[in-house]
Amino acid sequence: MAADSYDAIVVGGGHNGLVAAAYLARTGAKTLVLEARGTTGGAATTEAPWPDAPEFRVTRLSYVMSLLPATIMNDLQLERHGYKIFPMGPYYQAFPEGGSLTLYEEDSQRAYDEIARWSKRDADAYPKWNAWLGGLADVLGPLLLTVPPAIGSRKPADLAATLRLAWRHRGLDVRTIADVTRLMTMSIADLLDDWFESPQIKGALAVNGVIGTWAGPYEPGTAYVMAHHSIGDVGDGRLGSWGFPEGGMGAVADAIASSARANGVTIRTGAPVAKITVAPGSGRATGVVLASGEELRAKVVVTSLHPKTAFLDHVGRENLPAGFANDIEHWKTRSGVVKINLALAELPDFTANPGTNLQEHHTGSVEMAPSMEYIERAFIDAREGRPALRPFSDGVIPTAFDRTLSPEGTHIMSLFTQWVPSEWASEPNSEELEKYADRVIDTYNEVAPNFKGAILHRDVVGPYEMEQDYGLIGGNIFHGELSLEQLFHMRPAPGFADYRTPVPGLYNASSATHAGGGVCGIPGMQAAKAAIADRRKSARARRP
């Protein structure tokens, strides 16, 4: 084999690309990963954004773990390669009008007592809600690891896959099917209205329905987004639990990269791909051309990039069926997310729960989502073309556990905030972005008066920077919205949800495929498995 030839080339060194490479290499395939940026990880990255304070490191985009399945952790032996998770503490919201709410997932009595301070009826409903979610997780959880069939196809193999899916769920009763249907089609607001009465409780539970989503809580389909974020765990067996990786999210990518290298993968950074080469006549992917002009050949190419980049830019419409190209052209990938990373001299001192000493409410999510109406108003502002006046924020303080990220006595706080207009992905809007960040900080300062004064450094990452620097078109961290028409067999296009593409030899490991949305690695694993299965099938067919 020539030095510039490989069994497999993976385009993109984000966590999904690294997972795909590791699985391919485990079969003995000579595998190369090509990453445009200077470091691997993609959106799962730990960086030092302040040159004058390199001792502070932040998880710059993605910020917590949840959906990485045990299958991948075990197959790639990630713990042996440095993967370590601290399970997050409770949900916490301090209210501008006074008081606070803390939800303890692992302590039902404490959760009951907290909720009962706002509504005894809701406190009684909460364990039933969790049990209901648990039942749905029994159905939806396994679907995350299911390769979607080509529903509607009349090919024997596709019909068989559809029938297998139906047979697997033959035991579901009418009520469960109805609950799943409601989940897929309802807004998180309507769903929560069916269960709870207190605006404080509904605000808390609405958060997972809008994270990273171009939709407010009253938009249909946001109930499923909530479920998507609530059916994983970090290896501790708790439904919907989240965790902080030691060393930040970049350490997750580093562990996967270490596993990949241990299996023989070569990883090249600073190697942007300009084109995926397609053979005339056969239409088969044959390798890539780098931006430098260097050409590399491979029997298999896996792309983990955003589908618009992968197919419209790298493959080209001329090498794609018109219908598929049209589907990718219309793939919705709006966001309106702004990530704010802060270095703090001390922890927030909340009026409702005083003290700058580390307390339990500092160890989980520190929200600014007082009610569904508050969250909705932030979205309406952005949809009408202006940044939110009072933004919604999902905040965490990873240094409550992970002391590798900042000097002793200081902390890092990560704010995943929404929304600014989706059009801001096209222009920096730097001045307005900073004013938006000021407003986010002001909202926390209302409930923790020391907050603004404790900020040593801040890093504001808007949709434009997410697109330009990280390849997240529209600033969407999921490579595509988790809306009903972009789920399961429609992700990223009907007939191509099985991690294969219209180009033979080219496989799709993007977060825009099924189960993508979060640092889960499932698209990378499934794309590699599809490539491996096809190679073995081809080898069997060549045997005399």
MARVEX-331890 format. One line per 2 residues: number of its first residue (from 0); their letters; for each residue x, y, z of C-alpha. Coordinates in nm, 4 decimals, m for minus. Layout:
N
NUM	A	X/Y/Z  ...;
***
This chain:
544
0	MA	0.0000/0.0000/0.0000  0.1399/0.3410/m0.0949;
2	AD	0.2307/0.5789/0.1861  m0.0528/0.8138/0.0874;
4	SY	m0.3102/0.5324/0.0811  m0.5202/0.4109/0.3708;
6	DA	m0.7901/0.1587/0.4421  m0.9967/0.4380/0.5960;
8	IV	m0.9819/0.8161/0.6214  m1.1952/0.9991/0.8774;
10	VG	m1.2675/1.3640/0.8044  m1.2982/1.5599/1.1288;
12	GG	m1.1324/1.4952/1.4621  m1.4287/1.5731/1.6828;
14	HN	m1.5407/1.3094/1.9292  m1.7552/1.1249/1.6716;
16	GL	m1.4749/1.1157/1.4168  m1.2345/0.9821/1.6774;
18	VA	m1.4816/0.7133/1.7854  m1.5295/0.6065/1.4224;
20	AA	m1.1525/0.5889/1.3703  m1.1000/0.3837/1.6843;
22	YL	m1.3630/0.1288/1.5823  m1.2241/0.1016/1.2298;
24	AR	m0.8700/0.0542/1.3560  m0.9812/m0.2184/1.5959;
26	TG	m1.0481/m0.4342/1.2879  m0.6917/m0.3807/1.1664;
28	AK	m0.7737/m0.1055/0.9174  m0.4947/0.1445/0.8477;
30	TL	m0.6832/0.4569/0.9550  m0.6108/0.8291/0.9292;
32	VL	m0.7994/1.1139/1.0986  m0.7793/1.4593/0.9403;
34	EA	m0.8661/1.7571/1.1608  m0.8688/2.1144/1.0312;
36	RG	m0.8036/2.2802/1.3648  m0.4825/2.2615/1.5627;
38	TT	m0.6368/2.0279/1.8190  m0.8826/1.7408/1.8171;
40	GG	m1.2184/1.7436/1.9932  m1.4344/1.9724/1.7818;
42	AA	m1.7034/2.1131/2.0110  m1.5769/1.8886/2.2942;
44	TT	m1.2764/2.1068/2.3675  m1.0899/2.2406/2.6697;
46	EA	m0.9134/2.5672/2.6002  m0.7285/2.8502/2.7751;
48	PW	m0.9009/3.1530/2.6137  m0.7153/3.4223/2.8102;
50	PD	m0.3503/3.4579/2.7007  m0.2668/3.6623/3.0110;
52	AP	m0.4211/3.3961/3.2378  m0.3299/3.0552/3.0898;
54	EF	m0.3858/2.8890/3.4277  m0.7622/2.9138/3.3656;
56	RV	m0.9069/2.6534/3.1294  m1.2662/2.6254/3.0127;
58	TR	m1.4864/2.3761/2.8361  m1.5433/2.6248/2.5605;
60	LS	m1.8544/2.4860/2.3861  m1.9925/2.1480/2.5003;
62	YV	m1.9810/2.1423/2.8774  m2.1367/1.8293/3.0344;
64	MS	m2.1572/1.4554/2.9642  m2.4699/1.2425/2.9594;
66	LL	m2.5403/1.0136/2.6655  m2.2093/0.8317/2.6014;
68	PA	m2.3162/0.4649/2.6209  m2.1349/0.2038/2.8243;
70	TI	m2.0813/0.0071/2.5015  m1.8419/0.2715/2.3694;
72	MN	m1.6748/0.3283/2.7061  m1.6048/m0.0439/2.7368;
74	DL	m1.5113/m0.1142/2.3743  m1.2607/0.1696/2.3669;
76	QL	m1.1480/0.1224/2.7289  m1.1891/0.4947/2.7870;
78	ER	m1.1317/0.4855/3.1623  m0.7911/0.3286/3.1004;
80	HG	m0.7196/0.6246/2.8694  m0.8093/0.8882/3.1288;
82	YK	m1.1884/0.9235/3.1060  m1.3189/1.0237/3.4490;
84	IF	m1.6576/1.1755/3.5337  m1.7864/1.3596/3.8400;
86	PM	m2.1679/1.3244/3.8548  m2.3346/1.6641/3.8775;
88	GP	m2.5139/1.7834/4.1855  m2.8735/1.9108/4.2021;
90	YY	m3.0637/2.1567/3.9853  m3.0680/2.5033/4.1419;
92	QA	m3.2670/2.8162/4.0607  m3.2632/3.1325/4.2713;
94	FP	m3.5629/3.3528/4.1919  m3.5370/3.7298/4.1395;
96	EG	m3.8488/3.7776/4.3535  m3.6894/3.5766/4.6357;
98	GS	m3.6472/3.2148/4.7370  m3.4931/2.9246/4.5506;
100	LT	m3.5638/2.5732/4.4249  m3.3221/2.2812/4.4500;
102	LY	m3.4105/1.9492/4.2853  m3.2307/1.6450/4.4226;
104	EE	m3.2516/1.3592/4.1745  m3.0953/1.1063/4.4101;
106	DS	m3.2978/1.1995/4.7220  m3.6721/1.1754/4.6737;
108	QR	m3.7588/1.3061/5.0215  m3.5463/1.6187/4.9856;
110	AY	m3.6891/1.6787/4.6380  m4.0408/1.6396/4.7780;
112	DE	m3.9736/1.8883/5.0573  m3.8230/2.1425/4.8168;
114	IA	m4.1092/2.1222/4.5685  m4.3722/2.1264/4.8439;
116	RW	m4.2472/2.4729/4.9451  m4.3923/2.5910/4.6141;
118	SK	m4.6741/2.3392/4.5588  m4.7743/2.0296/4.7571;
120	RD	m4.9674/1.9057/4.4547  m4.6527/1.9254/4.2422;
122	AD	m4.4508/1.7517/4.5127  m4.6979/1.4631/4.4972;
124	AY	m4.6818/1.4584/4.1151  m4.3022/1.4681/4.0871;
126	PK	m4.2248/1.1009/4.1671  m4.5003/0.9965/3.9261;
128	WN	m4.3425/1.2183/3.6589  m4.0044/1.0540/3.7131;
130	AW	m4.1610/0.7079/3.6962  m4.3366/0.8058/3.3715;
132	LG	m4.0114/0.9303/3.2232  m3.8433/0.6091/3.3322;
134	GL	m4.1024/0.4048/3.1463  m4.0504/0.6108/2.8313;
136	AD	m3.6743/0.5730/2.8683  m3.7207/0.1977/2.8543;
138	VL	m3.8605/0.2518/2.5022  m3.6551/0.5480/2.3801;
140	GP	m3.3212/0.4510/2.5356  m3.2673/0.1408/2.3182;
142	LL	m3.3732/0.3429/2.0119  m3.0616/0.5593/2.0536;
144	LT	m2.8545/0.2544/1.9609  m3.0914/0.1406/1.6861;
146	VP	m2.9969/0.1991/1.3226  m3.3068/0.3639/1.1729;
148	PA	m3.4662/0.1627/0.8919  m3.5509/0.3213/0.5573;
150	IG	m3.9205/0.3468/0.6342  m4.1226/0.3305/0.3140;
152	SR	m3.8560/0.1510/0.1114  m3.9706/m0.1678/m0.0630;
154	KP	m3.6260/m0.3235/m0.0788  m3.6300/m0.6601/0.1005;
156	AD	m3.3504/m0.5633/0.3408  m3.5229/m0.2360/0.4333;
158	LA	m3.8593/m0.4064/0.4792  m3.6924/m0.6626/0.7033;
160	AT	m3.5310/m0.3881/0.9142  m3.8655/m0.2114/0.9550;
162	LR	m4.0330/m0.5366/1.0567  m3.7558/m0.6096/1.3080;
164	LA	m3.8105/m0.2677/1.4646  m4.1842/m0.3289/1.4852;
166	WR	m4.1330/m0.6778/1.6305  m3.8953/m0.5482/1.8966;
168	HR	m4.1731/m0.3197/2.0207  m4.4559/m0.5681/1.9865;
170	GL	m4.5106/m0.5684/2.3632  m4.5901/m0.1983/2.3850;
172	DV	m4.9454/m0.1266/2.4900  m5.1837/0.1393/2.3642;
174	RT	m5.1024/0.3746/2.6518  m4.7238/0.3616/2.5969;
176	IA	m4.7616/0.4202/2.2233  m4.9873/0.7167/2.2997;
178	DV	m4.7353/0.8567/2.5483  m4.4508/0.8289/2.2970;
180	TR	m4.6662/0.9953/2.0289  m4.7509/1.2805/2.2637;
182	LM	m4.3867/1.3191/2.3554  m4.2856/1.3475/1.9900;
184	TM	m4.5494/1.6040/1.8998  m4.6206/1.8150/2.2092;
186	SI	m4.4478/2.1236/2.3395  m4.2697/2.0842/2.6713;
188	AD	m4.4985/2.3600/2.8038  m4.8184/2.1697/2.7226;
190	LL	m4.6722/1.8487/2.8610  m4.5710/2.0114/3.1882;
192	DD	m4.9086/2.1863/3.2172  m5.0625/1.8389/3.2232;
194	WF	m4.8499/1.7443/3.5229  m4.7704/2.0504/3.7331;
196	ES	m4.9181/2.3817/3.8485  m4.6275/2.5818/3.9909;
198	PQ	m4.4460/2.8112/3.7451  m4.1256/2.7530/3.9399;
200	IK	m4.1394/2.3757/3.8923  m4.2422/2.4030/3.5277;
202	GA	m3.9567/2.6446/3.4588  m3.7099/2.3997/3.6094;
204	LA	m3.8341/2.1038/3.4080  m3.8652/2.3010/3.0824;
206	VN	m3.4903/2.3628/3.0612  m3.4048/2.0312/2.8937;
208	GV	m3.6713/2.0956/2.6304  m3.4943/2.3972/2.4830;
210	IG	m3.1205/2.3362/2.5352  m2.9400/2.4163/2.2096;
212	TW	m3.2730/2.4375/2.0280  m3.4161/2.7070/1.8028;
214	AG	m3.7542/2.6794/1.9743  m3.9161/2.8123/2.2878;
216	PY	m4.0955/2.5867/2.5364  m4.4313/2.6406/2.3635;
218	EP	m4.3070/2.4990/2.0304  m4.4310/2.1490/1.9307;
220	GT	m4.1578/1.8858/1.9534  m3.9747/2.0348/2.2504;
222	AY	m4.1171/1.7604/2.4727  m3.8993/1.5142/2.2799;
224	VM	m3.5931/1.7376/2.3166  m3.6483/1.7134/2.6935;
226	AH	m3.6659/1.3348/2.6712  m3.3529/1.3177/2.4539;
228	HS	m3.1573/1.4914/2.7300  m3.3170/1.2853/3.0058;
230	IG	m3.2612/0.9230/2.9039  m2.8849/0.8856/2.9391;
232	DV	m2.6538/0.8492/3.2355  m2.2840/0.8971/3.3041;
234	GD	m2.2259/0.5422/3.4149  m2.3775/0.5756/3.7628;
236	GR	m2.7113/0.4172/3.6704  m2.9187/0.7304/3.7323;
238	LG	m3.1690/0.8192/3.4599  m3.0920/1.1498/3.2951;
240	SW	m2.7843/1.2164/3.5080  m2.5133/1.4480/3.3841;
242	GF	m2.1496/1.4806/3.4743  m1.8337/1.6885/3.4521;
244	PE	m1.5308/1.5221/3.2905  m1.2073/1.5764/3.4764;
246	GG	m0.9977/1.8069/3.2606  m1.3047/1.9452/3.0849;
248	MG	m1.4750/1.8186/2.7713  m1.1443/1.8195/2.5855;
250	AV	m1.0337/1.5376/2.8146  m1.3159/1.3228/2.6739;
252	AD	m1.1848/1.3753/2.3213  m0.8310/1.3146/2.4469;
254	AI	m0.9315/0.9801/2.5980  m1.0965/0.8720/2.2724;
256	AS	m0.7948/0.9916/2.0723  m0.5629/0.7988/2.3047;
258	SA	m0.7705/0.4844/2.2533  m0.7668/0.5408/1.8768;
260	RA	m0.3876/0.5815/1.8703  m0.3486/0.2704/2.0832;
262	NG	m0.5330/0.0852/1.8088  m0.2990/0.2262/1.5422;
264	VT	m0.4850/0.5366/1.4230  m0.2800/0.8243/1.2822;
266	IR	m0.4208/1.1684/1.3668  m0.3204/1.4781/1.1708;
268	TG	m0.4230/1.8211/1.2967  m0.3977/2.1409/1.0953;
270	AP	m0.5063/1.9384/0.7925  m0.8294/2.0858/0.6513;
272	VA	m1.0001/1.8825/0.3799  m1.1051/2.0706/0.0669;
274	KI	m1.2696/1.7891/m0.1258  m1.3798/1.4268/m0.1052;
276	TV	m1.2763/1.2623/m0.4303  m1.5349/1.0629/m0.6212;
278	AP	m1.4433/0.8264/m0.9030  m1.6050/0.9060/m1.2391;
280	GS	m1.8358/0.6328/m1.3556  m1.8661/0.4330/m1.0329;
282	GR	m1.9412/0.7399/m0.8204  m1.7425/0.5823/m0.5376;
284	AT	m1.5496/0.7828/m0.2770  m1.1783/0.7249/m0.3294;
286	GV	m1.0165/0.9606/m0.0799  m0.9702/1.3294/m0.0100;
288	VL	m0.7820/1.6355/m0.1271  m0.6485/1.8633/0.1460;
290	AS	m0.6591/2.2424/0.1286  m0.2827/2.2241/0.0691;
292	GE	m0.3442/2.0265/m0.2511  m0.2192/1.6983/m0.1064;
294	EL	m0.4246/1.4011/m0.2235  m0.4827/1.0951/m0.0076;
296	RA	m0.6542/0.7747/m0.1137  m0.8661/0.5360/0.0898;
298	KV	m1.1008/0.2434/0.0437  m1.3410/0.3979/0.2966;
300	VV	m1.4050/0.7624/0.3844  m1.6004/0.8644/0.6939;
302	TS	m1.7069/1.2247/0.7399  m1.8031/1.3596/1.0808;
304	LH	m1.8556/1.7173/0.9658  m2.1776/1.9147/0.9397;
306	PK	m2.3785/1.7702/0.6457  m2.3819/2.0966/0.4512;
308	TA	m2.0012/2.1026/0.4625  m1.9590/1.7308/0.4042;
310	FL	m2.1969/1.6922/0.1119  m2.2504/2.0301/m0.0520;
312	DH	m1.8908/2.1545/m0.0160  m1.6722/1.8427/m0.0037;
314	VG	m1.8678/1.5996/m0.2250  m2.0483/1.8522/m0.4440;
316	RE	m2.4049/1.8511/m0.5705  m2.2874/1.7127/m0.9034;
318	NL	m2.1962/1.3849/m0.7289  m2.5222/1.3540/m0.5347;
320	PA	m2.8789/1.2568/m0.6242  m3.0831/1.5741/m0.6651;
322	GF	m3.3326/1.4753/m0.3962  m3.0629/1.4091/m0.1372;
324	AN	m2.8791/1.7327/m0.2182  m3.2058/1.9199/m0.1822;
326	DI	m3.2709/1.7583/0.1576  m2.9267/1.8650/0.2808;
328	EH	m2.9721/2.2148/0.1381  m3.2911/2.2500/0.3441;
330	WK	m3.1500/2.0870/0.6582  m3.2431/2.3187/0.9474;
332	TR	m2.9490/2.4172/1.1621  m3.0446/2.7338/1.3489;
334	SG	m2.9367/2.7943/1.7058  m2.9143/3.1396/1.8638;
336	VV	m2.6880/3.0019/2.1379  m2.4177/3.2103/2.3056;
338	KI	m2.1628/3.0383/2.5297  m2.0148/3.2524/2.8085;
340	NL	m1.7152/3.1222/3.0024  m1.6163/3.2999/3.3214;
342	AL	m1.3196/3.2881/3.5573  m1.4402/3.3754/3.9084;
344	AE	m1.2494/3.4968/4.2110  m1.5136/3.3401/4.4343;
346	LP	m1.8340/3.1379/4.4103  m2.1711/3.3123/4.3650;
348	DF	m2.3191/3.4255/4.6970  m2.6930/3.3769/4.6494;
350	TA	m2.9261/3.5853/4.8622  m3.1582/3.2861/4.8984;
352	NP	m2.8722/3.0541/5.0022  m2.5887/3.2756/5.1331;
354	GT	m2.2189/3.1989/5.1332  m1.9208/3.1891/4.8989;
356	NL	m1.8034/2.8613/5.0498  m1.8656/2.5573/4.8297;
358	QE	m2.2190/2.4358/4.8929  m2.4402/2.1733/4.7355;
360	HH	m2.6276/2.4215/4.5187  m2.2984/2.5167/4.3496;
362	TG	m2.2349/2.1594/4.2331  m2.5083/2.1086/3.9747;
364	SV	m2.6853/2.3269/3.7206  m2.7164/2.6886/3.8298;
366	EM	m3.0040/2.8109/3.6187  m3.1565/3.1342/3.5074;
368	AP	m3.4916/2.9948/3.3971  m3.7437/3.1169/3.6566;
370	SM	m4.0508/3.0199/3.4525  m4.1582/2.8914/3.1121;
372	EY	m4.2846/3.2377/3.0303  m3.9393/3.3804/3.1019;
374	IE	m3.7780/3.1259/2.8693  m4.0408/3.1838/2.5997;
376	RA	m3.9948/3.5612/2.6110  m3.6218/3.5151/2.5461;
378	FI	m3.6988/3.3061/2.2378  m3.9614/3.5470/2.1056;
380	DA	m3.7097/3.8311/2.1272  m3.4645/3.6375/1.9091;
382	RE	m3.7269/3.5139/1.6664  m3.8353/3.8748/1.6151;
384	GR	m3.4769/3.9682/1.5291  m3.3251/4.1031/1.8503;
386	PA	m3.1100/3.9440/2.1216  m3.3015/3.8418/2.4313;
388	LR	m3.3553/4.1225/2.6796  m3.3443/3.8712/2.9662;
390	PF	m3.1656/3.5624/2.8336  m3.2197/3.2088/2.9536;
392	SD	m2.9055/3.0421/3.0893  m2.8014/2.6899/3.1825;
394	GV	m2.5022/2.7439/3.4090  m2.2553/2.5027/3.5684;
396	IP	m1.9465/2.5366/3.7891  m1.7288/2.2354/3.6992;
398	TA	m1.4541/2.3419/3.9418  m1.6869/2.2457/4.2264;
400	FD	m1.5350/1.9012/4.1544  m1.2595/1.9427/3.8970;
402	RT	m0.9670/2.1381/4.0385  m0.7570/2.0925/3.7233;
404	LS	m0.9249/2.3859/3.5486  m0.8325/2.6835/3.7684;
406	PE	m0.6013/2.7847/4.0545  m0.7001/2.7044/4.4113;
408	GT	m0.9531/2.9515/4.5484  m1.0871/3.0436/4.2034;
410	HI	m1.3541/2.8867/3.9848  m1.4739/2.8461/3.6281;
412	MS	m1.8411/2.9018/3.5485  m1.9880/2.7972/3.2160;
414	LF	m2.3087/2.9636/3.0930  m2.4904/2.8070/2.7986;
416	TQ	m2.7270/3.0896/2.7079  m3.0109/3.1518/2.4633;
418	WV	m3.1151/3.3315/2.2434  m2.9775/3.5751/1.9899;
420	PS	m3.1186/3.6007/1.6354  m3.0297/3.3018/1.4198;
422	EW	m2.8962/3.5444/1.1569  m2.6101/3.6270/1.3928;
424	AS	m2.4350/3.3180/1.2581  m2.3587/3.5244/0.9472;
426	EP	m2.1997/3.8273/1.1185  m1.9915/3.8711/1.4355;
428	NS	m2.2208/4.1340/1.5948  m1.9402/4.1760/1.8476;
430	EE	m2.0627/4.4890/2.0235  m2.4192/4.3644/2.0634;
432	LE	m2.2893/4.0240/2.1709  m2.0964/4.1819/2.4579;
434	KY	m2.4061/4.3774/2.5645  m2.6035/4.0537/2.5579;
436	AD	m2.3388/3.8922/2.7816  m2.3661/4.1911/3.0172;
438	RV	m2.7394/4.1234/3.0502  m2.6821/3.7546/3.1226;
440	ID	m2.4391/3.8472/3.3990  m2.6805/4.1088/3.5345;
442	TY	m2.9562/3.8486/3.5739  m2.7301/3.6333/3.7919;
444	NE	m2.6167/3.9412/3.9828  m2.9790/4.0068/4.0807;
446	VA	m2.9872/3.6818/4.2785  m2.6156/3.6689/4.3749;
448	PN	m2.5006/4.0314/4.4303  m2.1300/3.9419/4.4389;
450	FK	m2.1406/3.7768/4.0985  m2.0386/4.0609/3.8687;
452	GA	m1.7606/4.1748/4.0974  m1.6183/3.8208/4.1187;
454	IL	m1.5529/3.7960/3.7437  m1.1815/3.7935/3.6636;
456	HR	m1.2073/3.7085/3.2927  m1.4841/3.6362/3.0471;
458	DV	m1.5027/3.4639/2.7091  m1.8096/3.5153/2.4891;
460	VG	m1.8603/3.2746/2.1986  m2.1457/3.3589/1.9622;
462	PY	m2.2988/3.1707/1.6676  m2.0646/3.3366/1.4160;
464	EM	m1.7511/3.2174/1.5952  m1.9043/2.8719/1.6433;
466	EQ	m1.9564/2.8487/1.2675  m1.6311/3.0045/1.1529;
468	DY	m1.3931/2.8475/1.4054  m1.5604/2.5148/1.4807;
470	GL	m1.7600/2.4360/1.1655  m2.0941/2.4436/1.3484;
472	IG	m2.3164/2.5820/1.0735  m2.5685/2.8222/1.2242;
474	GN	m2.3922/2.7806/1.5576  m2.5892/2.4608/1.6131;
476	IF	m2.3986/2.2233/1.8422  m2.6100/1.9278/1.7263;
478	HG	m2.5274/1.9749/1.3531  m2.9023/2.0127/1.3023;
480	EL	m3.2153/2.0909/1.4997  m3.3797/1.8160/1.7041;
482	SL	m3.7185/1.8916/1.5500  m3.9742/1.6243/1.4660;
484	EQ	m3.9038/1.6283/1.0917  m3.5292/1.5836/1.1603;
486	LF	m3.5402/1.2804/1.3904  m3.4710/0.9067/1.3579;
488	HM	m3.5252/0.7899/0.9953  m3.5251/1.1528/0.8730;
490	RP	m3.1803/1.2340/1.0143  m3.0216/1.3725/0.7988;
492	AP	m3.2347/1.2634/0.5010  m3.4973/0.9954/0.4346;
494	GF	m3.3404/0.6769/0.3060  m2.9956/0.7693/0.4400;
496	AD	m3.0335/0.7464/0.8175  m2.8289/0.4240/0.8382;
498	YR	m2.4955/0.6151/0.8425  m2.4434/0.5355/0.4744;
500	TP	m2.4648/0.7990/0.2011  m2.5577/0.8109/m0.1688;
502	VP	m2.1839/0.7905/m0.2425  m2.0563/0.4317/m0.2100;
504	GL	m1.7625/0.4097/0.0265  m1.8582/0.7318/0.2080;
506	YN	m2.0121/0.7076/0.5572  m2.1702/0.9687/0.7808;
508	AS	m2.0634/1.0027/1.1468  m2.1987/1.3523/1.2011;
510	SA	m2.4138/1.4564/1.4973  m2.6724/1.5201/1.2258;
512	TH	m2.7359/1.1450/1.2194  m2.9576/0.9520/1.4595;
514	AG	m2.8680/0.9767/1.8311  m2.6577/1.2830/1.7560;
516	GG	m2.7144/1.5788/1.9860  m2.4764/1.5659/2.2777;
518	VC	m2.1360/1.4086/2.3246  m2.2503/1.0500/2.2806;
520	GI	m2.0196/0.8991/2.0166  m2.3030/0.6873/1.8776;
522	PG	m2.2871/0.8280/1.5216  m1.9136/0.7538/1.5093;
524	MQ	m1.9619/0.3983/1.6287  m2.2525/0.3291/1.3933;
526	AA	m2.0814/0.4782/1.0875  m1.7748/0.2629/1.1517;
528	KA	m1.9889/m0.0471/1.1999  m2.1702/0.0227/0.8710;
530	AI	m1.8384/0.0562/0.6876  m1.7010/m0.2607/0.8471;
532	AD	m2.0166/m0.4572/0.7624  m2.0086/m0.3406/0.4003;
534	RR	m1.6410/m0.4326/0.3615  m1.7042/m0.7795/0.4989;
536	KS	m2.0068/m0.8257/0.2751  m1.8016/m0.7184/m0.0268;
538	AR	m1.5214/m0.9569/0.0708  m1.7663/m1.2478/0.0985;
540	AR	m1.9107/m1.1641/m0.2424  m1.5626/m1.1824/m0.4010;
542	RP	m1.4896/m1.5272/m0.2650  m1.4958/m1.8055/m0.5286;
***
